[in-house]
Amino acid sequence: MTTMIELRELTKRYPGAEEIAVDAIDMEIHEGEIVVLVGPSGCGKTTTLKMINRIIEPSSGRIIIEDRDVTHENPDHLRRRIGYVIQQVGLFPHQTVAQNIATVPRLLGWDRDQVTERVDELLSLVSLDPAQHRDRYPKELSGGQRQRVGVARALAADPPIMLMDEPFGAIDPINRDRLQNEFLRLQEEIQKTIVFVTHDIDEAIKMGDRIAIFGNDHRIQQFDVPERLLSEPANDFVDDFTGSGASLKRLNLQRVRDVELGDWPNLPSSTSRETLQERLAEIEQAFLLLLDEEGRPVRWVSERDLSRPQWTPDVGLAVRAVVPERATLHDALDEMLTSNVGVAAVIDDQRRYLGVVDIDTIMTAVNTMRQETRELVAVAAWHAPVDGGQSAGGARRVAGGDA
Ligand SMILES: Nc1ncnc2c1ncn2[C@@H]1O[C@H](COP(=O)(O)OP(=O)(O)OP(=O)(O)O)[C@@H](O)[C@H]1O
């Protein structure tokens, strides 16, 4: 594993402040991983993040990026190699989306065609249609769209590192889930080294390959893979902070694509009423799933829908509860609770039907994870050094999923 960012005894004391803001942080962050900094308000997460690109100058300690000590490097040069995304985005209000995204490429002196091409490529990457969005102003976008533009802007010059400070903090919960999933999809493609600040432990567990929990003493309490934080908290603070409901939290660790999906009886939506009725009579489920000509789930139909005197081809209930394969089981459970049928339909990137997740899938996954965690803890105890120290790494793969 290549180390991308090293923080050595990194410390910040703001001038005139009584309390230290960040106290001697040591971290090694590997290439291509998402490291989340999480902790209560005022514990020093943002200050740590901003010291990495030197928006805030450290009082002492060192920052090493790709084996180079950048603690005293020209910060403008440094910032061009590090993308930065903040809550509320900080887009320039009087510039169009395209101009906003082009900020760094223009600073770097790219020619006009190259910039235009890159802007369109980035808009597509963050799921915004370039033709529709490039000439809009930030105030003409929704919160989620602005956040996507913020991510596109940070990626413009293809920096190896991204710093993200509560990037989804101002978005409502449903859109936040969607943005988190989209961002995880994007990360599979771009494989950046990401440092991500949040105060939300659920978001940390969902997004982080590893998580650093900061305490009120402005130091790191534990830096480890999510499973280990949940199963072996280093101290009472971490235990309290990760909180109750460990089983539910573990649902954030497992992806839909890692579990065995259920199959649901389905037919093309163009199927005749008689054939639908025949099929319904054969199956134990009370609903049939109808797919459009591309294989995308569209409606659920029951015997009652089919026996109405007025037959129209669009009878039934629209399929609302759908989740992409990379969604977590927690997302799937959320969706399932909104579904009249009690299952969430799983779809691929083209929205085609792959299978369903139901409550049995979730229960099986929880039980398997419990068992694996028990084994993991047993193995860790067996290998633990006599002083009780903890070693990071590897556990995530063991406990299911390569998220
Ligand atoms: N510019 C500043 N001048 C003086 N003190 C500051 C300054 N910025 C932050 N602090 C203090 O430093 C400490 C760490 O702040 P920081 O913003 O890094 O915390 P945080 O963990 O990101 O908090 P939050 O989740 O509330 O954003 C806090 O006690 C804060 O009051």
The ligand as an SDF file (V2000), in Angstrom:
LIG
                    3D

 31 33  0  0  0  0  0  0  0  0999 V2000
  -10.0670   30.8700   13.3780 N   0  0  0  0  0  0  0  0  0  0  0  0
  -10.0980   30.3990   14.6310 C   0  0  0  0  0  0  0  0  0  0  0  0
   -9.6350   31.1080   15.6610 N   0  0  0  0  0  0  0  0  0  0  0  0
   -9.6410   30.6250   16.9230 C   0  0  0  0  0  0  0  0  0  0  0  0
  -10.1120   29.4070   17.2540 N   0  0  0  0  0  0  0  0  0  0  0  0
  -10.6130   28.6450   16.2620 C   0  0  0  0  0  0  0  0  0  0  0  0
  -10.6310   29.0980   14.9040 C   0  0  0  0  0  0  0  0  0  0  0  0
  -11.1870   28.1180   14.1440 N   0  0  0  0  0  0  0  0  0  0  0  0
  -11.4940   27.0960   14.9880 C   0  0  0  0  0  0  0  0  0  0  0  0
  -11.1420   27.4180   16.2640 N   0  0  0  0  0  0  0  0  0  0  0  0
  -11.2840   26.5410   17.4390 C   0  0  0  0  0  0  0  0  0  0  0  0
  -10.5130   25.3790   17.2310 O   0  0  0  0  0  0  0  0  0  0  0  0
  -11.1920   24.2270   17.6870 C   0  0  0  0  0  0  0  0  0  0  0  0
  -11.3460   23.2270   16.5480 C   0  0  0  0  0  0  0  0  0  0  0  0
  -12.2030   23.7870   15.5630 O   0  0  0  0  0  0  0  0  0  0  0  0
  -12.5980   23.0160   14.2390 P   0  0  0  0  0  0  0  0  0  0  0  0
  -13.4070   23.9480   13.4140 O   0  0  0  0  0  0  0  0  0  0  0  0
  -11.3950   22.4180   13.6460 O   0  0  0  0  0  0  0  0  0  0  0  0
  -13.5240   21.8700   14.8330 O   0  0  0  0  0  0  0  0  0  0  0  0
  -14.4830   20.8280   14.1080 P   0  0  0  0  0  0  0  0  0  0  0  0
  -14.2220   19.5320   14.7470 O   0  0  0  0  0  0  0  0  0  0  0  0
  -14.3280   20.9210   12.6420 O   0  0  0  0  0  0  0  0  0  0  0  0
  -15.9100   21.3480   14.5570 O   0  0  0  0  0  0  0  0  0  0  0  0
  -17.3380   21.4100   13.7800 P   0  0  0  0  0  0  0  0  0  0  0  0
  -17.8060   20.0060   13.6340 O   0  0  0  0  0  0  0  0  0  0  0  0
  -18.1690   22.1960   14.7510 O   0  0  0  0  0  0  0  0  0  0  0  0
  -17.1070   22.1180   12.4920 O   0  0  0  0  0  0  0  0  0  0  0  0
  -12.5100   24.7140   18.2530 C   0  0  0  0  0  0  0  0  0  0  0  0
  -12.3770   24.8280   19.6360 O   0  0  0  0  0  0  0  0  0  0  0  0
  -12.7100   26.0710   17.6200 C   0  0  0  0  0  0  0  0  0  0  0  0
  -13.4200   26.9210   18.4550 O   0  0  0  0  0  0  0  0  0  0  0  0
  1  2  1  0
  2  3  1  0
  2  7  2  0
  3  4  2  0
  4  5  1  0
  5  6  2  0
  6  7  1  0
  6 10  1  0
  7  8  1  0
  8  9  2  0
  9 10  1  0
 10 11  1  0
 11 12  1  0
 11 30  1  0
 12 13  1  0
 13 14  1  0
 13 28  1  0
 14 15  1  0
 15 16  1  0
 16 17  2  0
 16 18  1  0
 16 19  1  0
 19 20  1  0
 20 21  2  0
 20 22  1  0
 20 23  1  0
 23 24  1  0
 24 25  2  0
 24 26  1  0
 24 27  1  0
 28 29  1  0
 28 30  1  0
 30 31  1  0
M  END
$$$$
